[in-house]
Amino acid sequence: MFYIVFQRNFKQQYDGGFIWAPIHDVNGNKQFSWNNLLDVEKEDIIFSINNQNIVSVNTISKTAYPATRPAEFGKVDLIDSLCSDGYMVNLNYNLLVNKIRPKDYINDIALMLPSKYSPFKKNGNGNFGLLYKVPDKLGNYLLDKIISHNPNIAKIF
């Protein structure tokens, strides 16, 4: 399971049914959360967070493949500092009617966070990055919370 943090471009990626990350920035620096796209497998689940809420639970329709920066991104200052070559993963987005705010459950979540490359800080705020691996115990916990507030999602999983 994975957890994607959208800083910007959620609408473009949702509308296009994908997530995209550069191979490196213009200085050649790679970021672990970008490289995680290469680890996504067909049976994985990806939780999408936007504005501090889990807004969708997604399944994989196509694993990572080389792709240039999507034209849908347009001109954004941060994007201009990134390489235009990257990787894309195609997703089936399943929007939640009732969004889940992980910070509301941080006392439980904090006990399940990985010691390195965690999607959350101990105070419940998200870490800056794109795609984080989620331990199974945490992923199942999040999925249970999501389903309890969005019963329609249960039929997908």
LOGURO-529466 format. One record per atom (N, C-alpha, C, CB): residue in three letters; x, y, z; residue number from 0. Coordinates in pm, whole numbers. Last residue first. Glycine has a CB too. Layout:
% LOGURO-529466
REC r X Y Z k
REC Ala X Y Z NUM
...
***
This chain:
% LOGURO-529466
REC r X Y Z k
REC Phe -1291 -313 -248 156
REC Phe -1180 -383 -183 156
REC Phe -1229 -505 -110 156
REC Phe -1107 -291 -87 156
REC Ile -1529 -231 -348 155
REC Ile -1412 -221 -436 155
REC Ile -1297 -305 -381 155
REC Ile -1368 -73 -453 155
REC Lys -1709 -247 -142 154
REC Lys -1728 -337 -257 154
REC Lys -1610 -336 -352 154
REC Lys -1853 -300 -332 154
REC Ala -1627 -38 31 153
REC Ala -1604 -179 68 153
REC Ala -1616 -273 -51 153
REC Ala -1701 -221 176 153
REC Ile -1723 203 -54 152
REC Ile -1586 169 -92 152
REC Ile -1557 20 -65 152
REC Ile -1486 259 -15 152
REC Asn -1969 237 64 151
REC Asn -1966 203 -79 151
REC Asn -1827 162 -125 151
REC Asn -2013 320 -160 151
REC Pro -1920 330 325 150
REC Pro -1949 188 303 150
REC Pro -1943 145 156 150
REC Pro -2083 157 357 150
REC Asn -1741 538 459 149
REC Asn -1777 530 316 149
REC Asn -1806 385 280 149
REC Asn -1662 588 226 149
REC His -1665 507 717 148
REC His -1728 635 682 148
REC His -1779 639 538 148
REC His -1629 747 704 148
REC Ser -1556 255 711 147
REC Ser -1658 282 813 147
REC Ser -1731 414 787 147
REC Ser -1594 286 952 147
REC Ile -1366 283 510 146
REC Ile -1486 204 483 146
REC Ile -1595 233 586 146
REC Ile -1453 53 482 146
REC Ile -1175 439 649 145
REC Ile -1237 489 527 145
REC Ile -1368 416 500 145
REC Ile -1140 474 406 145
REC Lys -1099 266 854 144
REC Lys -1159 397 887 144
REC Lys -1235 452 766 144
REC Lys -1049 498 931 144
REC Asp -991 54 701 143
REC Asp -1105 31 791 143
REC Asp -1176 162 825 143
REC Asp -1059 -38 920 143
REC Leu -777 189 578 142
REC Leu -885 134 496 142
REC Leu -1010 106 581 142
REC Leu -838 5 426 142
REC Leu -618 245 802 141
REC Leu -676 354 723 141
REC Leu -794 305 639 141
REC Leu -569 417 632 141
REC Tyr -555 -23 876 140
REC Tyr -622 68 970 140
REC Tyr -691 182 894 140
REC Tyr -519 125 1073 140
REC Asn -418 -107 650 139
REC Asn -544 -173 686 139
REC Asn -624 -88 784 139
REC Asn -517 -311 747 139
REC Gly -195 66 667 138
REC Gly -283 67 550 138
REC Gly -419 5 580 138
REC Gly -218 -5 435 138
REC Leu -79 -16 909 137
REC Leu -132 120 895 137
REC Leu -229 128 778 137
REC Leu -16 220 875 137
REC Lys -10 -280 839 136
REC Lys -94 -255 957 136
REC Lys -157 -116 949 136
REC Lys -10 -267 1087 136
REC Asp 159 -246 613 135
REC Asp 28 -312 601 135
REC Asp -64 -279 718 135
REC Asp 46 -462 591 135
REC Pro 310 79 579 134
REC Pro 309 -56 636 134
REC Pro 168 -115 631 134
REC Pro 361 -53 782 134
REC Val 337 244 274 133
REC Val 261 238 399 133
REC Val 268 95 452 133
REC Val 113 282 377 133
REC Lys 556 455 96 132
REC Lys 512 319 125 132
REC Lys 444 321 262 132
REC Lys 633 218 123 132
REC Tyr 461 759 -62 131
REC Tyr 520 690 53 131
REC Tyr 468 548 62 131
REC Tyr 490 766 183 131
REC Leu 511 1006 -294 130
REC Leu 454 874 -273 130
REC Leu 533 801 -164 130
REC Leu 455 792 -405 130
REC Leu 609 1287 -233 129
REC Leu 501 1247 -323 129
REC Leu 438 1115 -282 129
REC Leu 553 1237 -465 129
REC Gly 663 1530 28 128
REC Gly 708 1423 -61 128
REC Gly 590 1381 -146 128
REC Gly 765 1302 20 128
REC Phe 661 1633 354 127
REC Phe 670 1678 216 127
REC Phe 728 1564 133 127
REC Phe 756 1806 205 127
REC Asn 433 1475 583 126
REC Asn 568 1509 540 126
REC Asn 565 1550 393 126
REC Asn 666 1391 561 126
REC Gly 145 1603 758 125
REC Gly 208 1523 653 125
REC Gly 350 1569 625 125
REC Gly 126 1530 526 125
REC Asn 84 1599 1109 124
REC Asn 104 1672 985 124
REC Asn 173 1581 884 124
REC Asn 188 1802 1009 124
REC Gly 93 1447 1337 123
REC Gly -17 1426 1244 123
REC Gly -7 1505 1115 123
REC Gly -144 1461 1309 123
REC Asn 309 1450 1498 122
REC Asn 199 1540 1535 122
REC Asn 80 1530 1439 122
REC Asn 248 1684 1540 122
REC Lys 492 1283 1374 121
REC Lys 426 1233 1496 121
REC Lys 309 1322 1540 121
REC Lys 528 1223 1609 121
REC Lys 425 1309 1022 120
REC Lys 504 1342 1140 120
REC Lys 426 1293 1261 120
REC Lys 535 1497 1149 120
REC Phe 369 1065 764 119
REC Phe 323 1160 865 119
REC Phe 432 1189 966 119
REC Phe 199 1107 936 119
REC Pro 493 886 599 118
REC Pro 408 986 535 118
REC Pro 361 1095 632 118
REC Pro 286 918 473 118
REC Ser 841 820 665 117
REC Ser 702 814 707 117
REC Ser 618 919 634 117
REC Ser 691 835 859 117
REC Tyr 1114 749 636 116
REC Tyr 1028 778 521 116
REC Tyr 879 763 554 116
REC Tyr 1063 686 404 116
REC Lys 1150 542 922 115
REC Lys 1214 618 814 115
REC Lys 1114 634 699 115
REC Lys 1345 548 766 115
REC Ser 984 409 1093 114
REC Ser 1084 499 1153 114
REC Ser 1152 586 1048 114
REC Ser 1189 417 1229 114
REC Pro 633 407 1011 113
REC Pro 770 356 994 113
REC Pro 869 457 1052 113
REC Pro 800 330 843 113
REC Leu 362 410 1247 112
REC Leu 445 479 1147 112
REC Leu 581 414 1133 112
REC Leu 462 626 1184 112
REC Met 196 317 1440 111
REC Met 217 230 1323 111
REC Met 310 292 1219 111
REC Met 84 198 1259 111
REC Leu 156 506 1632 110
REC Leu 211 377 1677 110
REC Leu 246 286 1560 110
REC Leu 111 307 1768 110
REC Ala 27 709 1494 109
REC Ala 166 730 1537 109
REC Ala 233 598 1579 109
REC Ala 171 830 1653 109
REC Ile -239 620 1471 108
REC Ile -150 616 1355 108
REC Ile -3 625 1396 108
REC Ile -183 731 1259 108
REC Asp -348 676 1724 107
REC Asp -335 538 1677 107
REC Asp -232 527 1565 107
REC Asp -471 485 1629 107
REC Asn -318 954 1727 106
REC Asn -273 875 1842 106
REC Asn -258 728 1806 106
REC Asn -372 890 1958 106
REC Ile -434 1045 1487 105
REC Ile -288 1040 1499 105
REC Ile -242 960 1619 105
REC Ile -233 1180 1508 105
REC Tyr -682 1085 1385 104
REC Tyr -653 951 1436 104
REC Tyr -504 934 1469 104
REC Tyr -695 845 1334 104
REC Asp -693 1334 1278 103
REC Asp -794 1301 1379 103
REC Asp -766 1166 1446 103
REC Asp -933 1298 1315 103
REC Lys -507 1324 1077 102
REC Lys -468 1389 1201 102
REC Lys -567 1360 1314 102
REC Lys -455 1540 1179 102
REC Pro -646 1218 857 101
REC Pro -558 1132 938 101
REC Pro -520 1194 1072 101
REC Pro -434 1101 860 101
REC Arg -964 1263 775 100
REC Arg -851 1347 816 100
REC Arg -761 1265 908 100
REC Arg -901 1478 889 100
REC Ile -1146 1155 502 99
REC Ile -1089 1116 631 99
REC Ile -968 1205 659 99
REC Ile -1049 965 632 99
REC Lys -1457 1240 342 98
REC Lys -1312 1243 350 98
REC Lys -1266 1208 492 98
REC Lys -1258 1382 307 98
REC Asn -1713 1089 209 97
REC Asn -1675 1140 341 97
REC Asn -1524 1128 355 97
REC Asn -1748 1062 454 97
REC Val -1689 1008 -52 96
REC Val -1796 1102 -19 96
REC Val -1762 1170 113 96
REC Val -1934 1030 -11 96
REC Leu -1387 969 -227 95
REC Leu -1463 944 -104 95
REC Leu -1570 1050 -87 95
REC Leu -1370 942 18 95
REC Leu -1317 835 -550 94
REC Leu -1335 949 -460 94
REC Leu -1421 911 -341 94
REC Leu -1398 1067 -535 94
REC Asn -1101 640 -677 93
REC Asn -1231 618 -612 93
REC Asn -1249 727 -508 93
REC Asn -1240 474 -547 93
REC Tyr -917 611 -974 92
REC Tyr -946 691 -855 92
REC Tyr -1088 660 -806 92
REC Tyr -931 843 -886 92
REC Asn -709 401 -1100 91
REC Asn -854 413 -1095 91
REC Asn -882 485 -963 91
REC Asn -927 270 -1104 91
REC Leu -403 515 -1255 90
REC Leu -486 479 -1140 90
REC Leu -633 481 -1174 90
REC Leu -459 573 -1024 90
REC Asn -84 464 -1392 89
REC Asn -226 489 -1416 89
REC Asn -308 434 -1300 89
REC Asn -271 425 -1551 89
REC Val 213 633 -1337 88
REC Val 135 516 -1298 88
REC Val -10 552 -1324 88
REC Val 160 475 -1146 88
REC Met 512 748 -1490 87
REC Met 369 763 -1467 87
REC Met 312 628 -1426 87
REC Met 298 818 -1594 87
REC Tyr 820 921 -1460 86
REC Tyr 745 797 -1463 86
REC Tyr 600 827 -1430 86
REC Tyr 803 694 -1365 86
REC Gly 1009 1151 -1665 85
REC Gly 966 1091 -1540 85
REC Gly 899 958 -1561 85
REC Gly 873 1183 -1468 85
REC Asp 1151 1450 -1780 84
REC Asp 1140 1305 -1796 84
REC Asp 1101 1245 -1662 84
REC Asp 1273 1243 -1848 84
REC Ser 1190 1707 -1701 83
REC Ser 1064 1679 -1773 83
REC Ser 1046 1530 -1801 83
REC Ser 1060 1756 -1904 83
REC Cys 1297 1781 -1370 82
REC Cys 1325 1721 -1500 82
REC Cys 1193 1693 -1570 82
REC Cys 1410 1591 -1485 82
REC Leu 1198 2083 -1205 81
REC Leu 1206 1938 -1216 81
REC Leu 1239 1897 -1359 81
REC Leu 1075 1874 -1171 81
REC Ser 1144 2344 -1188 80
REC Ser 1272 2302 -1131 80
REC Ser 1292 2151 -1141 80
REC Ser 1280 2346 -984 80
REC Asp 890 2372 -1285 79
REC Asp 999 2416 -1372 79
REC Asp 1135 2375 -1318 79
REC Asp 994 2566 -1389 79
REC Ile 736 2302 -1067 78
REC Ile 750 2205 -1176 78
REC Ile 866 2243 -1267 78
REC Ile 619 2195 -1257 78
REC Leu 738 2539 -922 77
REC Leu 806 2422 -871 77
REC Leu 832 2321 -982 77
REC Leu 724 2357 -760 77
REC Asp 584 2713 -1099 76
REC Asp 722 2740 -1061 76
REC Asp 798 2616 -1014 76
REC Asp 725 2843 -952 76
REC Val 407 2585 -1371 75
REC Val 408 2602 -1226 75
REC Val 554 2615 -1184 75
REC Val 337 2481 -1152 75
REC Lys 225 2565 -1652 74
REC Lys 344 2631 -1598 74
REC Lys 326 2652 -1449 74
REC Lys 370 2767 -1669 74
REC Gly 75 2239 -1694 73
REC Gly 94 2379 -1730 73
REC Gly 223 2434 -1673 73
REC Gly -24 2462 -1681 73
REC Phe -15 1985 -1650 72
REC Phe 43 2057 -1536 72
REC Phe 61 2205 -1566 72
REC Phe 177 1995 -1498 72
REC Glu -90 1876 -1891 71
REC Glu -195 1924 -1803 71
REC Glu -142 2005 -1685 71
REC Glu -276 1808 -1751 71
REC Ala 135 1765 -1999 70
REC Ala 101 1900 -2043 70
REC Ala -6 1961 -1952 70
REC Ala 52 1900 -2188 70
REC Pro 342 1576 -1780 69
REC Pro 212 1596 -1846 69
REC Pro 185 1742 -1880 69
REC Pro 100 1544 -1757 69
REC Arg 672 1499 -1859 68
REC Arg 585 1578 -1772 68
REC Arg 454 1607 -1844 68
REC Arg 654 1711 -1731 68
REC Thr 689 1173 -2017 67
REC Thr 730 1312 -1999 67
REC Thr 628 1386 -1912 67
REC Thr 745 1382 -2136 67
REC Ala 745 847 -1891 66
REC Ala 651 946 -1945 66
REC Ala 707 1086 -1921 66
REC Ala 510 931 -1880 66
REC Pro 788 497 -1842 65
REC Pro 847 628 -1872 65
REC Pro 745 722 -1936 65
REC Pro 969 612 -1964 65
REC Tyr 569 348 -1595 64
REC Tyr 629 348 -1729 64
REC Tyr 686 487 -1756 64
REC Tyr 524 308 -1838 64
REC Ala 428 157 -1331 63
REC Ala 514 265 -1379 63
REC Ala 571 241 -1518 63
REC Ala 627 286 -1282 63
REC Thr 115 -17 -1408 62
REC Thr 231 16 -1326 62
REC Thr 322 116 -1399 62
REC Thr 310 -113 -1291 62
REC Lys -224 51 -1440 61
REC Lys -99 27 -1514 61
REC Lys 17 72 -1426 61
REC Lys -98 102 -1652 61
REC Ser -417 64 -1248 60
REC Ser -456 8 -1376 60
REC Ser -334 -18 -1466 60
REC Ser -555 101 -1447 60
REC Ile -455 30 -905 59
REC Ile -358 47 -1013 59
REC Ile -414 -14 -1142 59
REC Ile -221 -16 -976 59
REC Thr -690 216 -708 58
REC Thr -630 91 -753 58
REC Thr -544 121 -876 58
REC Thr -740 -16 -785 58
REC Asn -733 439 -432 57
REC Asn -712 411 -572 57
REC Asn -652 273 -597 57
REC Asn -623 515 -631 57
REC Val -933 655 -260 56
REC Val -861 528 -246 56
REC Val -854 470 -386 56
REC Val -933 428 -143 56
REC Ser -937 1005 -175 55
REC Ser -967 891 -262 55
REC Ser -882 771 -224 55
REC Ser -946 928 -409 55
REC Val -878 1180 26 54
REC Val -989 1214 -63 54
REC Val -1027 1101 -159 54
REC Val -955 1338 -142 54
REC Ile -772 1244 336 53
REC Ile -771 1136 238 53
REC Ile -897 1156 155 53
REC Ile -766 992 306 53
REC Asn -661 1580 391 52
REC Asn -766 1478 397 52
REC Asn -739 1367 296 52
REC Asn -904 1541 372 52
REC Gln -487 1792 353 51
REC Gln -484 1721 481 51
REC Gln -593 1616 498 51
REC Gln -495 1820 591 51
REC Asn -512 1857 77 50
REC Asn -559 1949 182 50
REC Asn -580 1878 315 50
REC Asn -688 2018 139 50
REC Asn -518 1522 -4 49
REC Asn -518 1657 -59 49
REC Asn -578 1747 49 49
REC Asn -599 1667 -195 49
REC Ile -404 1195 -56 48
REC Ile -434 1302 39 48
REC Ile -421 1436 -32 48
REC Ile -340 1295 163 48
REC Ser -495 872 -153 47
REC Ser -461 1008 -197 47
REC Ser -500 1108 -90 47
REC Ser -531 1043 -330 47
REC Phe -363 551 -126 46
REC Phe -448 650 -61 46
REC Phe -403 788 -109 46
REC Phe -441 639 97 46
REC Ile -350 279 -332 45
REC Ile -288 408 -305 45
REC Ile -392 500 -244 45
REC Ile -227 471 -434 45
REC Ile -279 -64 -331 44
REC Ile -379 40 -307 44
REC Ile -301 168 -278 44
REC Ile -476 2 -187 44
REC Asp -156 -319 -557 43
REC Asp -143 -217 -453 43
REC Asp -264 -124 -447 43
REC Asp -17 -135 -477 43
REC Glu -152 -497 -764 42
REC Glu -246 -523 -656 42
REC Glu -241 -418 -544 42
REC Glu -220 -659 -598 42
REC Lys 54 -401 -936 41
REC Lys -85 -402 -980 41
REC Lys -186 -419 -866 41
REC Lys -105 -513 -1080 41
REC Glu 289 -200 -751 40
REC Glu 249 -323 -820 40
REC Glu 98 -321 -843 40
REC Glu 290 -448 -739 40
REC Val 546 38 -727 39
REC Val 402 13 -727 39
REC Val 372 -113 -810 39
REC Val 324 136 -784 39
REC Asp 808 108 -754 38
REC Asp 778 -6 -668 38
REC Asp 630 -43 -665 38
REC Asp 824 24 -528 38
REC Leu 827 339 -898 37
REC Leu 880 218 -961 37
REC Leu 847 92 -881 37
REC Leu 1030 230 -979 37
REC Leu 743 531 -722 36
REC Leu 653 495 -832 36
REC Leu 696 364 -897 36
REC Leu 649 607 -938 36
REC Asn 959 583 -558 35
REC Asn 861 484 -512 35
REC Asn 760 447 -621 35
REC Asn 787 536 -391 35
REC Asn 1096 797 -661 34
REC Asn 1138 662 -703 34
REC Asn 1039 555 -660 34
REC Asn 1275 631 -646 34
REC Trp 975 1001 -520 33
REC Trp 953 991 -664 33
REC Trp 984 850 -711 33
REC Trp 1039 1095 -740 33
REC Ser 1071 957 -265 32
REC Ser 925 949 -286 32
REC Ser 888 949 -434 32
REC Ser 856 1067 -216 32
REC Phe 1348 994 -288 31
REC Phe 1295 861 -262 31
REC Phe 1146 852 -295 31
REC Phe 1317 823 -116 31
REC Gln 1470 1187 -554 30
REC Gln 1399 1187 -427 30
REC Gln 1334 1050 -407 30
REC Gln 1294 1301 -421 30
REC Lys 1777 1300 -703 29
REC Lys 1661 1212 -700 29
REC Lys 1598 1219 -561 29
REC Lys 1700 1065 -736 29
REC Asn 1929 1564 -878 28
REC Asn 1896 1504 -748 28
REC Asn 1769 1421 -757 28
REC Asn 1880 1614 -640 28
REC Gly 1987 1704 -1108 27
REC Gly 2019 1562 -1106 27
REC Gly 1988 1493 -974 27
REC Gly 2162 1542 -1138 27
REC Asn 1896 1957 -1121 26
REC Asn 2035 1941 -1075 26
REC Asn 2077 1795 -1068 26
REC Asn 2052 2006 -939 26
REC Val 1632 1937 -1183 25
REC Val 1721 1986 -1289 25
REC Val 1868 1976 -1250 25
REC Val 1687 2129 -1323 25
REC Asp 1545 1619 -1024 24
REC Asp 1527 1762 -1047 24
REC Asp 1629 1809 -1150 24
REC Asp 1541 1842 -913 24
REC His 1434 1306 -1173 23
REC His 1521 1386 -1085 23
REC His 1488 1532 -1108 23
REC His 1674 1358 -1113 23
REC Ile 1211 1194 -1285 22
REC Ile 1322 1105 -1251 22
REC Ile 1413 1176 -1152 22
REC Ile 1401 1063 -1379 22
REC Pro 893 1314 -1157 21
REC Pro 1014 1325 -1239 21
REC Pro 1118 1221 -1196 21
REC Pro 1073 1466 -1228 21
REC Ala 577 1148 -1159 20
REC Ala 690 1204 -1085 20
REC Ala 810 1212 -1177 20
REC Ala 723 1118 -958 20
REC Trp 223 1114 -1158 19
REC Trp 348 1131 -1232 19
REC Trp 454 1188 -1138 19
REC Trp 328 1224 -1356 19
REC Ile -73 925 -1177 18
REC Ile 20 1003 -1094 18
REC Ile 150 1006 -1172 18
REC Ile 39 941 -948 18
REC Phe -398 935 -1343 17
REC Phe -257 898 -1330 17
REC Phe -194 969 -1210 17
REC Phe -180 933 -1458 17
REC Gly -638 1035 -1459 16
REC Gly -627 898 -1412 16
REC Gly -484 850 -1396 16
REC Gly -700 807 -1505 16
REC Gly -691 1295 -1531 15
REC Gly -617 1212 -1627 15
REC Gly -603 1067 -1585 15
REC Gly -480 1270 -1647 15
REC Asp -824 1389 -1304 14
REC Asp -892 1393 -1434 14
REC Asp -824 1302 -1537 14
REC Asp -897 1537 -1487 14
REC Tyr -613 1351 -1117 13
REC Tyr -741 1280 -1103 13
REC Tyr -812 1274 -1238 13
REC Tyr -831 1350 -996 13
REC Gln -425 1528 -1218 12
REC Gln -392 1386 -1213 12
REC Gln -518 1301 -1195 12
REC Gln -292 1359 -1100 12
REC Gln -562 1772 -1201 11
REC Gln -508 1728 -1329 11
REC Gln -480 1577 -1329 11
REC Gln -379 1805 -1362 11
REC Lys -622 1781 -924 10
REC Lys -729 1780 -1025 10
REC Lys -679 1726 -1158 10
REC Lys -787 1922 -1043 10
REC Phe -364 1791 -806 9
REC Phe -454 1678 -781 9
REC Phe -559 1669 -891 9
REC Phe -522 1692 -643 9
REC Asn -171 1995 -833 8
REC Asn -202 1911 -949 8
REC Asn -292 1791 -920 8
REC Asn -76 1862 -1008 8
REC Arg 5 1989 -520 7
REC Arg -65 2060 -628 7
REC Arg -94 1959 -737 7
REC Arg 19 2181 -684 7
REC Gln 60 1802 -335 6
REC Gln 86 1941 -299 6
REC Gln 13 2033 -397 6
REC Gln 240 1971 -301 6
REC Phe -64 1504 -240 5
REC Phe -74 1601 -350 5
REC Phe -51 1741 -295 5
REC Phe -213 1592 -420 5
REC Val 80 1218 -145 4
REC Val 52 1352 -93 4
REC Val 52 1449 -211 4
REC Val 156 1395 17 4
REC Ile -16 884 -127 3
REC Ile 33 994 -211 3
REC Ile -14 1126 -153 3
REC Ile -16 978 -356 3
REC Tyr 78 583 -6 2
REC Tyr 9 705 36 2
REC Tyr 66 818 -48 2
REC Tyr 26 732 192 2
REC Phe 33 230 -57 1
REC Phe 106 355 -67 1
REC Phe 15 471 -29 1
REC Phe 163 375 -209 1
REC Met 84 -117 0 0
REC Met 0 0 0 0
REC Met 89 124 0 0
REC Met -96 0 122 0
***
